[in-house]
Amino acid sequence: MTLKVYADRLSQPSRAVLIFCKINGIDFEEITVEFLKHQQFTPEYKEINPMSQVPAIVDGTFKLFESHAILIYLASAYPGVPDHWYPADVFKRAKIHSVLAWHHSYLRRGATGIVYHSIMAPLHGLTFDPQVPEQARKILPKSLSILEDYWLEGTGPFLFGNSEPSIADLSLVCEIMQLEFLSEKEYREILSPYKKVLKWIEDTKNATGPYFDEVHMALFNVQNEIRERMVKQSISSHKGGSESECIK
Ligand SMILES: N[C@@H](CCC(=O)N[C@@H](CS)C(=O)NCC(=O)O)C(=O)O
């Protein structure tokens, strides 16, 4: 039975799983669950992921959610996945777990905190907390500095100075790509101080081409529309409305 991947290409963890399957020649069926249209809340999907989030997979009778766990499962269960994605060496593996845990506690809180709570959710009438982006704007530069000075230390182009990417490179770069929803100016202001991070994004794109661009096309297709709506929002915010009212 073919592996089923339930995903939305506007979701960064979904894109990481899709790109991983494609780059490793894993045969799968992609089933789109549009989270901005609340499709994750159907009873059928809740049977697959009771948390009502994407991505999730069904492999035969086995169901799994959480993108990091999915990437580890696929790298371990599918023969032919090159070792660098999820090394057999227990020490290298442990380092990957370490950066993946950090991802969800820091980088994702920063990036998603800004993009989801100040752009995606308000624009789509979903629940959001206007205080989250404020905290996230403090967490994100700290996370990017840690990436630049600690995780990307070493001679090779990837995390830990490795010469080839792991599931962690893919996962973290897909997260940062979500910042493409910000205005071009803000995107540049946030990322331009981090030269190693910028180079690492390019290196990861190149190492996972052509699938990286193919899967991210969905993001770029809605980027302009979102950016235009954000421009309108900032015009009205100068008129003194509250943040949430302006975004809506
Ligand atoms: N930690 C989860 C995060 C999953 C997640 O937050 N998915 C978002 C899209 S990026 C979602 O489905 N949101 C819909 C909702 O929470 O209602 C993972 O890595 O898979």
The ligand as an SDF file (V2000), in Angstrom:
LIG
                    3D

 20 19  0  0  0  0  0  0  0  0999 V2000
    4.9690   20.3730   15.5250 N   0  0  0  0  0  0  0  0  0  0  0  0
    4.1300   20.0840   14.3890 C   0  0  0  0  0  0  0  0  0  0  0  0
    3.5070   21.3820   13.9340 C   0  0  0  0  0  0  0  0  0  0  0  0
    2.3600   21.1450   12.9930 C   0  0  0  0  0  0  0  0  0  0  0  0
    1.6200   22.4500   12.7250 C   0  0  0  0  0  0  0  0  0  0  0  0
    1.6990   23.4340   13.4960 O   0  0  0  0  0  0  0  0  0  0  0  0
    0.8970   22.4760   11.6250 N   0  0  0  0  0  0  0  0  0  0  0  0
    0.1240   23.6370   11.2910 C   0  0  0  0  0  0  0  0  0  0  0  0
    0.4390   24.0950    9.8780 C   0  0  0  0  0  0  0  0  0  0  0  0
    2.1010   24.6420    9.7870 S   0  0  0  0  0  0  0  0  0  0  0  0
   -1.3540   23.2680   11.3310 C   0  0  0  0  0  0  0  0  0  0  0  0
   -1.7460   22.2260   10.8830 O   0  0  0  0  0  0  0  0  0  0  0  0
   -2.1560   24.1770   11.8800 N   0  0  0  0  0  0  0  0  0  0  0  0
   -3.5710   24.0180   11.9250 C   0  0  0  0  0  0  0  0  0  0  0  0
   -4.1290   24.1180   13.3040 C   0  0  0  0  0  0  0  0  0  0  0  0
   -3.3390   24.1270   14.2810 O   0  0  0  0  0  0  0  0  0  0  0  0
   -5.3520   24.1950   13.4020 O   0  0  0  0  0  0  0  0  0  0  0  0
    4.9500   19.4300   13.2800 C   0  0  0  0  0  0  0  0  0  0  0  0
    6.1580   19.6760   13.2250 O   0  0  0  0  0  0  0  0  0  0  0  0
    4.3790   18.6600   12.5020 O   0  0  0  0  0  0  0  0  0  0  0  0
  1  2  1  0
  2  3  1  0
  2 18  1  0
  3  4  1  0
  4  5  1  0
  5  6  2  0
  5  7  1  0
  7  8  1  0
  8  9  1  0
  8 11  1  0
  9 10  1  0
 11 12  2  0
 11 13  1  0
 13 14  1  0
 14 15  1  0
 15 16  2  0
 15 17  1  0
 18 19  2  0
 18 20  1  0
M  END
$$$$
